[in-house]
Amino acid sequence: MFGDMMGMMSKLKEAQKKVEETKERLNSVLLDESSSDNKLSVTITANRTIKSLEINDELLEDKEMLEDYLILTINKAIEKATKVNEAELAAVAKEGMPNIPGMDMFK
């Protein structure tokens, strides 16, 4: 029984390490999102860090419109990044999880 526990612990540690490595890798996964008319574009990492913003000069003349564009486009970028992030981490968790009763939520 104790040996099983030790085996599970090392598997969990390994899974944790893989999760950390995946999180690290997701820093270099870049996703682009643009407004429908391409006047604003955002580049974000899969860890939801914004890397760059490109704003068309037209938008600089209308503060309210620019704010709306930023909110919409950044939220779309975050949503896209979150999906990639969760899919990647779920894959790692599923692969690394030992069969522990009650831990089915990771599958």
C-alpha positions as a Markdown table, in Angstrom:
| # | Residue | x | y | z |
|---|---|---|---|---|
| 1 | Met | 0.0 | 0.0 | 0.0 |
| 2 | Phe | 2.8 | 2.4 | 1.0 |
| 3 | Gly | 4.6 | 1.7 | -2.3 |
| 4 | Asp | 1.5 | 2.6 | -4.2 |
| 5 | Met | 1.3 | 5.9 | -2.4 |
| 6 | Met | 4.9 | 6.7 | -3.2 |
| 7 | Gly | 4.3 | 5.8 | -6.8 |
| 8 | Met | 1.3 | 8.0 | -7.0 |
| 9 | Met | 3.2 | 10.9 | -5.3 |
| 10 | Ser | 6.0 | 10.7 | -7.8 |
| 11 | Lys | 3.4 | 10.5 | -10.7 |
| 12 | Leu | 1.7 | 13.6 | -9.3 |
| 13 | Lys | 5.1 | 15.4 | -9.0 |
| 14 | Glu | 5.8 | 14.5 | -12.6 |
| 15 | Ala | 2.4 | 15.7 | -13.7 |
| 16 | Gln | 3.0 | 19.0 | -11.8 |
| 17 | Lys | 6.3 | 19.4 | -13.5 |
| 18 | Lys | 4.7 | 18.8 | -16.9 |
| 19 | Val | 2.0 | 21.4 | -16.1 |
| 20 | Glu | 4.7 | 23.9 | -15.2 |
| 21 | Glu | 6.6 | 23.1 | -18.4 |
| 22 | Thr | 3.4 | 23.5 | -20.4 |
| 23 | Lys | 2.6 | 26.9 | -18.8 |
| 24 | Glu | 6.2 | 28.0 | -19.6 |
| 25 | Arg | 5.7 | 26.9 | -23.2 |
| 26 | Leu | 2.4 | 28.7 | -23.5 |
| 27 | Asn | 4.3 | 31.9 | -23.0 |
| 28 | Ser | 5.7 | 31.5 | -26.4 |
| 29 | Val | 2.4 | 30.5 | -28.1 |
| 30 | Leu | 1.2 | 33.7 | -29.8 |
| 31 | Leu | -2.4 | 34.2 | -30.9 |
| 32 | Asp | -3.6 | 37.1 | -33.0 |
| 33 | Glu | -7.1 | 38.6 | -32.8 |
| 34 | Ser | -8.4 | 41.5 | -34.9 |
| 35 | Ser | -11.5 | 43.6 | -35.0 |
| 36 | Ser | -13.8 | 42.7 | -37.9 |
| 37 | Asp | -12.6 | 45.6 | -40.0 |
| 38 | Asn | -8.9 | 45.0 | -39.0 |
| 39 | Lys | -8.6 | 48.5 | -37.5 |
| 40 | Leu | -7.3 | 47.0 | -34.3 |
| 41 | Ser | -5.3 | 43.9 | -33.7 |
| 42 | Val | -4.0 | 42.3 | -30.6 |
| 43 | Thr | -1.3 | 39.6 | -30.1 |
| 44 | Ile | -1.6 | 37.7 | -26.9 |
| 45 | Thr | 0.2 | 34.6 | -25.4 |
| 46 | Ala | -1.7 | 31.5 | -24.5 |
| 47 | Asn | -1.0 | 32.5 | -20.9 |
| 48 | Arg | -3.1 | 35.7 | -21.6 |
| 49 | Thr | -0.3 | 38.2 | -21.6 |
| 50 | Ile | -0.8 | 40.9 | -24.3 |
| 51 | Lys | 2.3 | 41.2 | -26.4 |
| 52 | Ser | 1.3 | 43.9 | -28.9 |
| 53 | Leu | -1.5 | 46.1 | -30.0 |
| 54 | Glu | -1.9 | 47.7 | -33.4 |
| 55 | Ile | -4.3 | 50.6 | -33.7 |
| 56 | Asn | -5.4 | 52.2 | -36.9 |
| 57 | Asp | -5.0 | 56.0 | -36.9 |
| 58 | Glu | -8.7 | 56.4 | -37.7 |
| 59 | Leu | -9.5 | 55.0 | -34.3 |
| 60 | Leu | -7.4 | 57.6 | -32.5 |
| 61 | Glu | -9.8 | 60.3 | -33.6 |
| 62 | Asp | -12.7 | 58.7 | -31.6 |
| 63 | Lys | -11.9 | 57.9 | -28.0 |
| 64 | Glu | -15.2 | 56.1 | -27.3 |
| 65 | Met | -15.0 | 54.0 | -30.5 |
| 66 | Leu | -11.3 | 53.1 | -29.7 |
| 67 | Glu | -12.3 | 52.0 | -26.2 |
| 68 | Asp | -15.1 | 49.8 | -27.5 |
| 69 | Tyr | -12.7 | 48.3 | -30.1 |
| 70 | Leu | -10.1 | 47.6 | -27.4 |
| 71 | Ile | -12.6 | 46.0 | -25.0 |
| 72 | Leu | -14.2 | 43.8 | -27.7 |
| 73 | Thr | -10.9 | 42.7 | -29.4 |
| 74 | Ile | -9.0 | 42.2 | -26.2 |
| 75 | Asn | -11.8 | 40.1 | -24.7 |
| 76 | Lys | -12.0 | 38.0 | -27.9 |
| 77 | Ala | -8.2 | 37.5 | -27.7 |
| 78 | Ile | -8.4 | 36.5 | -24.0 |
| 79 | Glu | -11.2 | 34.0 | -24.8 |
| 80 | Lys | -9.1 | 32.5 | -27.6 |
| 81 | Ala | -6.0 | 32.3 | -25.3 |
| 82 | Thr | -8.1 | 30.7 | -22.5 |
| 83 | Lys | -9.4 | 28.0 | -24.8 |
| 84 | Val | -5.8 | 27.1 | -25.9 |
| 85 | Asn | -4.5 | 27.3 | -22.4 |
| 86 | Glu | -7.2 | 25.1 | -20.9 |
| 87 | Ala | -7.0 | 22.5 | -23.7 |
| 88 | Glu | -3.2 | 22.3 | -23.3 |
| 89 | Leu | -3.3 | 22.0 | -19.6 |
| 90 | Ala | -6.2 | 19.5 | -19.6 |
| 91 | Ala | -4.2 | 17.3 | -22.0 |
| 92 | Val | -1.2 | 17.4 | -19.7 |
| 93 | Ala | -3.3 | 16.8 | -16.6 |
| 94 | Lys | -5.2 | 13.9 | -18.2 |
| 95 | Glu | -2.0 | 12.3 | -19.4 |
| 96 | Gly | -0.2 | 12.7 | -16.1 |
| 97 | Met | -2.9 | 11.8 | -13.6 |
| 98 | Pro | -2.7 | 8.5 | -11.9 |
| 99 | Asn | -6.1 | 6.8 | -11.3 |
| 100 | Ile | -7.0 | 8.1 | -7.9 |
| 101 | Pro | -10.6 | 7.5 | -6.8 |
| 102 | Gly | -12.5 | 10.8 | -6.7 |
| 103 | Met | -10.0 | 12.5 | -9.0 |
| 104 | Asp | -12.2 | 11.9 | -12.1 |
| 105 | Met | -12.7 | 15.6 | -12.6 |
| 106 | Phe | -9.3 | 15.8 | -14.3 |
| 107 | Lys | -10.4 | 13.4 | -17.1 |
